Amino acid sequence: MKKLVAAVVMLFYVGVASASDNALWEKSTLNQIVKRGSLEVCLEAGYMPFEMRDKGGRIVGFDVDMAKTMAHAMGVKLSLRNTAWDGIIPALLTSKCDIIMSGMTITAQRNLKVNFANPYIVIGQTILINPKLKGIVKSYKDLNNPKYTIATKLGVTGEIATKKLMSKAKLQLFETESEAALQVVNGKADAFVYDLPYNAIYAAQNEGKVDLLDKPFTYEPLAWAIRKGDPDFLNFLNNYLAQVKGDGTYDKIYHKWFKTKEWLSTVQ
């Protein structure tokens, strides 16, 4: 009799667990994407080479190509939602999009609001300086001085790093990275702190106007962000990333945007 009762109880809990799993899947963003037939991605065009506009006004870049391959693997269409950086997490949390694929650095503060998939690339902060400071400013430590003015973008890890490591310098914050970098070109700031990929490209485009200190002084893993409480979507993203890194798809896209310069002539 005891064995029979135990078996009945076990079957009950198995049934409850199964029903719970099904309910979780029904609510999953991944399930909604498949049912809807489209993957809706939040990003902010303007972060070379991850996402930017070409001369035809189309949003292109490394993250965009990764999103395209992901949507193709899901068998759905891709919808890009260009979103201001300070509103990109709120947009995700209010279901304006399914996922953020926009070169977002994993931080503890952000992780309290969203879940991150495994990092798809690791970068770090670097510095563009006014050419007149070449040989004088050799690292971020030299900029930690009240006589220097540093520009960066509002709400990014460049701001955090500058406040933490160069707190004595004057800080200028801008809505976009291009505005902040232009301060150095125009002689209104001594340095611009931002991610290595962007700074390397900007220096190549503005040779003689800025000088690049290309050794990263921070460790920053970038990852895709999704809403919390969605293990099915997170599982898909991590497995998908492992797959494209293993079958050559990731390397092909990486080579296109980070190893060649042909695309530079096609962007604004």
Secondary structure, DSSP 4 states (H G I P E B T S, - for coil): -HHHHHHHHHHHHHHHHHHHHHHHHHH-HHHHHHHHTEEEEEE-TTBTTTBEEBTTS-EESHHHHHHHHHHHHHT-EEEEEE--GGGHHHHHHTTS-SEE-S-PBP-HHHHTTSEE-S-SEEE-EEEEE-GGGTTT--SGGGG-STT-EEEEETTSHHHHHHHHH-TTSEEEEESSHHHHHHHHHTTS-SEEEEEHHHHHHHHHHTBTTBEEE-S--S-EEE--EE-SS-HHHHHHHHHHHHHHHHSSHHHHHHIIIII--GGGGGB-
